[in-house]
């Protein structure tokens, strides 16, 4: 029943205010008739009835003007208690309602100031309006206690409303945060997919383009050599299709699906195959190693392979002498990769330019490494990457790629 009344009051606040005003007016009229043997009620009831109507009308504006309503109702109650009326809860009902709305709608400082002044005024007029007798405690302490109740309930209502508003605000903030995080994850996923597809296709397509061009050039004069290159071209396109299928297959697989049929993630163990593919495209690659080879984590192994693959792809496109050098330098904690050639890639020579360089930098950063790319002082172009042998767990998670599925 209580919940029904609360919902009705929320849906129809004006109707609820009118009903409350009528009830408070009736309470004040009946309260004016209450008396004690030491202080009988005044014989003339009309002042109480008129003031009750005034208080009932004033309470209708309690939601919008709580201070004014309290002043009007307190003044009316003070007039009646000064005339000798007993300050019963019925007589003080409009004042109590006004105090409740004041405590519920204003701050604590305003509530305390107006509340204490109202108590002091009503206790003073009540004691002065009737001779002191057995009802002294009722006129003094009783008045204070009755007026403290609405202040307490109003303060609780204000705190409850503030709490609900804070909960709503936090929920809205959390919702906005979730939406922003979801958008960020979608953007990161799109970049990751673009990088995977670029790494899986760009190198093979660049090599295939070079092989096709070389075969077309040699076909009229050296048909046997052209046939050999065309045979290698089939292997290049087949590798591209297999790697593309593996990447797309991981992107499309459901959680927990079997990925045993997918091709293992490439690493530095496939560097000879990469060098051979570049040689078939007309790029001579020299590989040298400094220091004893160290065990790399799968993420770093894949990152190192992809960086070398992309650097050699750029060299195949732009190296003027059709040659490139790959140097791997190991120490106890890091692997340093340097890929140099005598060309200067037009699109990638500008720091930060080109999707290939962007992808290499992202891969290096994902495992906690660094990458620099740019022209060399003595001429040509160089890509240098420094990678940790065993990245931290967070870097491992960031470097986890779909093609690492086994």
C-alpha positions in Angstrom: 0.0 0.0 0.0 2.8 2.4 0.9 4.6 1.7 -2.4 1.4 2.3 -4.3 0.9 5.7 -2.5 4.5 6.7 -3.3 4.1 5.8 -7.0 0.8 7.7 -7.1 2.4 10.8 -5.5 5.3 10.6 -8.0 2.9 10.4 -11.0 0.4 13.0 -9.7 2.4 15.4 -7.4 -0.3 18.2 -7.6 -3.1 15.9 -6.5 -0.9 14.6 -3.7 -0.1 18.2 -2.6 -3.8 19.1 -2.5 -4.7 16.1 -0.4 -1.9 16.8 2.0 -2.9 20.4 2.3 -6.5 19.5 3.1 -5.3 16.9 5.7 -3.0 19.4 7.4 -5.7 22.0 7.5 -8.0 19.6 9.2 -5.3 18.5 11.6 -4.7 22.1 12.6 -8.4 22.8 13.1 -8.8 19.7 15.4 -5.5 20.5 17.1 -6.8 23.9 18.1 -9.5 22.2 20.1 -7.1 20.2 22.3 -6.5 21.6 25.8 -5.5 20.7 29.3 -7.0 21.3 32.6 -4.4 23.9 33.4 -4.8 25.7 30.1 -8.2 25.4 28.4 -8.5 26.2 24.7 -9.7 29.7 23.7 -13.4 30.0 23.3 -13.3 31.7 19.8 -12.4 29.0 17.2 -12.4 31.2 14.1 -8.8 32.6 14.3 -7.6 29.0 14.4 -9.8 28.0 11.4 -8.7 31.0 9.3 -5.0 30.4 10.1 -5.5 26.7 9.3 -6.8 27.7 5.8 -3.8 30.0 5.3 -1.4 27.2 6.3 -3.2 24.7 4.0 -2.9 27.1 1.1 0.8 27.8 1.9 1.7 24.1 2.0 0.7 23.8 -1.7 3.9 25.8 -2.5 6.2 23.8 -0.2 8.0 22.1 -3.1 9.0 25.4 -4.8 9.2 27.8 -1.8 10.1 25.8 1.3 11.5 28.8 3.2 8.5 31.0 2.6 6.1 28.2 3.5 7.9 27.6 6.8 7.8 31.3 7.7 4.0 31.4 7.0 3.1 28.2 8.9 5.5 29.0 11.8 3.9 32.5 12.1 0.4 31.0 12.2 1.4 28.4 14.8 3.1 31.1 16.9 -0.1 33.2 16.9 -2.2 30.3 18.0 0.2 29.2 20.7 0.5 32.8 21.9 -3.3 32.8 22.3 -3.0 29.8 24.6 -3.5 26.9 22.2 -1.6 23.7 23.2 1.3 23.0 20.8 0.1 19.5 20.0 1.3 17.5 16.9 -2.0 18.2 15.2 -1.7 22.0 15.7 2.0 21.9 14.6 1.3 19.6 11.6 1.6 22.3 8.9 4.9 23.5 10.5 6.2 19.9 10.6 5.4 19.5 6.9 7.1 22.7 6.1 10.2 21.7 8.1 10.3 18.3 6.2 10.3 20.0 2.8 12.9 22.5 4.0 15.2 19.7 5.1 14.6 17.6 2.0 15.1 20.4 -0.5 17.7 22.7 1.0 21.2 22.3 2.4 22.1 21.4 6.0 23.1 24.9 7.0 19.8 26.4 5.9 17.8 23.6 7.5 19.6 24.1 10.8 19.2 27.9 10.8 15.5 28.0 10.0 14.8 24.9 12.1 16.3 26.2 15.3 14.7 29.6 14.9 11.3 28.0 14.4 11.7 25.9 17.6 12.9 28.8 19.7 10.0 31.0 18.5 7.3 28.4 19.0 8.6 27.4 22.5 8.7 31.1 23.5 5.2 31.9 22.3 3.8 28.6 23.8 5.3 29.4 27.2 4.2 33.0 27.1 0.6 32.2 26.0 -0.4 30.1 29.0 0.4 30.0 32.7 3.0 27.6 33.7 1.6 24.3 35.0 1.8 20.6 34.5 2.0 21.1 30.7 5.3 22.9 30.9 7.3 19.9 29.5 4.7 19.5 26.8 4.9 23.1 25.7 8.7 23.2 25.8 10.4 19.9 25.3 7.5 18.4 23.5 7.5 21.2 21.0 11.2 20.7 20.3 10.8 16.9 19.9 7.9 17.2 17.5 9.7 19.7 15.3 12.9 17.6 15.3 11.2 14.6 13.7 10.4 16.2 10.3 13.9 17.7 10.2 15.4 14.2 10.7 13.1 12.6 8.1 13.7 15.4 5.6 17.5 15.1 6.0 17.3 11.4 5.4 15.2 12.0 2.3 17.8 14.5 1.0 20.7 12.1 1.6 18.8 9.2 0.0 18.0 11.4 -3.1 21.7 12.5 -3.3 22.8 8.8 -3.0 20.5 7.7 -5.8 21.6 10.6 -8.0 25.3 9.6 -7.4 24.5 6.0 -8.2 22.7 7.1 -11.4 25.6 9.4 -12.3 28.1 6.6 -11.7 26.0 4.2 -13.8 25.8 6.7 -16.6 29.6 7.3 -16.4 30.2 3.5 -16.4 28.0 3.1 -19.5 29.8 5.9 -21.3 33.1 4.4 -20.3 32.1 1.0 -21.6 31.0 2.5 -24.9 34.2 4.4 -25.3 36.2 1.2 -24.4 34.2 -0.8 -26.9 34.9 1.8 -29.6 38.6 1.8 -28.7 38.7 -2.0 -28.9 36.9 -2.0 -32.2 39.4 0.5 -33.6 42.4 -1.5 -32.2 40.9 -4.7 -33.7 40.5 -3.1 -37.1 44.2 -1.9 -37.0 45.3 -5.4 -35.9 43.4 -7.1 -38.8 44.7 -4.6 -41.3 48.3 -5.2 -40.1 47.8 -9.0 -40.2 46.5 -8.9 -43.8 49.2 -6.5 -44.8 51.9 -8.8 -43.4 50.3 -11.9 -44.9 49.8 -10.5 -48.4 52.1 -7.6 -49.1 55.4 -9.5 -49.2 54.2 -12.3 -51.3 52.5 -10.0 -53.8 55.6 -7.8 -54.1 57.7 -10.9 -54.8 55.2 -12.3 -57.2 55.1 -8.9 -59.0 58.8 -9.0 -59.4 58.9 -12.6 -60.5 56.2 -12.0 -63.1 58.0 -8.9 -64.5 61.3 -10.8 -64.6 59.7 -13.8 -66.4 58.0 -11.5 -69.0 61.4 -9.9 -69.6 63.3 -13.2 -70.1 60.6 -15.1 -72.0 61.7 -14.0 -75.5 65.4 -14.6 -75.0 65.7 -17.1 -72.1 62.5 -19.2 -72.1 64.0 -21.9 -69.8 64.9 -19.3 -67.1 61.5 -17.7 -67.5 59.8 -21.0 -67.0 61.8 -21.6 -63.8 60.7 -18.2 -62.5 57.1 -18.9 -63.4 57.4 -22.2 -61.4 58.7 -20.2 -58.5 55.8 -17.7 -59.0 53.3 -20.5 -58.4 55.0 -21.4 -55.1 55.0 -17.7 -54.1 51.2 -17.3 -54.8 50.5 -20.6 -53.1 52.3 -19.4 -50.0 50.4 -16.1 -50.1 47.1 -18.0 -50.3 48.0 -20.3 -47.5 49.0 -17.5 -45.2 46.0 -15.5 -46.1 43.7 -18.4 -45.4 45.4 -19.1 -42.1 44.9 -15.4 -41.0 41.3 -15.2 -42.1 40.6 -18.6 -40.6 41.7 -17.5 -37.2 39.7 -14.3 -37.4 36.6 -16.3 -38.3 37.0 -19.2 -35.8 34.7 -19.4 -32.8 36.1 -19.5 -29.2 37.6 -22.8 -28.5 37.5 -24.0 -32.1 40.2 -26.3 -33.3 43.0 -24.6 -35.1 45.3 -27.5 -35.6 44.9 -27.3 -39.4 46.2 -23.8 -39.5 49.8 -23.0 -40.6 52.2 -22.4 -37.6 53.2 -18.9 -37.0 56.4 -18.0 -39.0 59.6 -17.2 -37.2 63.3 -16.8 -37.8 63.6 -20.5 -38.6 61.9 -19.6 -41.9 64.4 -16.9 -42.8 66.1 -19.1 -45.4 62.8 -19.5 -47.2 62.3 -15.8 -47.2 65.8 -15.2 -48.5 65.1 -17.7 -51.3 61.8 -16.1 -52.2 63.6 -12.7 -52.5 66.3 -14.2 -54.6 63.7 -15.5 -57.1 62.4 -12.0 -57.3 65.9 -10.7 -58.2 66.9 -9.4 -54.7 70.1 -10.8 -53.3 70.0 -11.0 -49.5 73.0 -11.6 -47.3 72.3 -12.7 -43.7 74.9 -12.5 -40.9 74.7 -13.2 -37.2 76.6 -11.8 -34.3 76.7 -13.6 -31.1 75.1 -17.0 -30.2 71.5 -17.3 -31.2 69.2 -17.1 -28.2 65.8 -18.7 -27.6 63.0 -16.2 -28.5 59.5 -16.1 -27.2 56.9 -16.9 -29.9 55.8 -13.3 -29.9 59.3 -11.9 -30.4 60.1 -14.6 -33.0 57.1 -13.7 -35.0 57.8 -9.9 -34.7 61.4 -10.3 -35.8 60.3 -12.3 -38.8 57.6 -9.9 -39.8 60.0 -6.9 -39.5 62.6 -8.5 -41.7 59.9 -9.6 -44.2 58.6 -6.1 -44.5 62.0 -4.5 -44.7 63.0 -6.9 -47.5 59.7 -6.2 -49.3 60.6 -2.5 -49.4 64.1 -3.4 -50.5 62.7 -5.5 -53.4 60.7 -2.6 -54.5 63.3 0.2 -54.2 66.9 -1.1 -53.8 68.9 0.3 -56.6 71.6 -2.5 -56.6 69.0 -5.3 -56.0 70.7 -6.3 -52.8 70.1 -6.2 -49.1 71.9 -7.1 -45.9 70.3 -8.6 -42.8 72.3 -8.6 -39.6 71.1 -10.3 -36.4 73.0 -9.3 -33.2 72.2 -11.3 -30.0 73.2 -10.4 -26.4 71.9 -11.8 -23.1 68.7 -9.8 -23.1 68.0 -8.4 -26.6 68.0 -9.0 -30.3 69.1 -6.3 -32.6 68.0 -6.5 -36.3 69.4 -4.3 -39.0 68.2 -4.5 -42.6 70.0 -2.2 -45.1 70.0 -1.7 -48.8 71.2 0.9 -51.3 67.8 2.2 -52.2 65.7 4.9 -50.6 62.0 4.0 -50.5 60.1 7.1 -51.6 56.9 6.6 -49.5 58.7 5.2 -46.5 61.7 7.4 -46.2 59.7 10.0 -44.4 59.5 9.1 -40.6 56.1 7.8 -39.8 55.1 7.4 -43.4 53.8 4.2 -45.1 51.7 1.5 -43.6 54.6 -1.0 -43.7 56.7 1.1 -41.4 53.7 1.9 -39.2 53.0 -1.9 -38.8 56.7 -2.6 -38.0 56.7 0.1 -35.3 53.5 -1.3 -33.8 54.9 -4.8 -33.8 58.1 -3.8 -32.1 56.3 -1.7 -29.5 53.9 -4.5 -28.8 56.7 -6.7 -27.4 58.5 -3.9 -25.6 61.0 -3.1 -28.4 61.9 -0.1 -30.6 62.3 0.4 -34.3 64.0 3.1 -36.4 63.8 3.4 -40.1 65.4 6.0 -42.4 68.2 6.9 -44.9 71.7 6.1 -43.9 74.4 8.9 -43.9 76.5 6.9 -46.3 73.5 6.3 -48.6 70.8 3.8 -48.9 68.1 2.9 -46.4 68.2 1.1 -43.0 65.6 -0.5 -40.7 66.9 -1.1 -37.2 64.9 -2.9 -34.5 65.8 -3.8 -30.9 63.6 -6.5 -29.3 63.7 -8.1 -25.9 64.3 -11.8 -25.9 61.5 -12.5 -23.4 59.0 -9.6 -23.2 56.8 -9.1 -20.1 53.4 -10.7 -19.9 51.6 -7.6 -20.9 53.7 -7.2 -24.0 53.2 -10.8 -24.8 49.4 -10.3 -24.7 49.6 -7.3 -27.0 51.8 -9.2 -29.4 49.5 -12.2 -29.5 48.4 -12.4 -33.1 45.8 -14.7 -34.8 48.5 -16.4 -36.8 50.1 -17.6 -33.6 47.4 -20.2 -33.2 48.6 -23.7 -33.4 
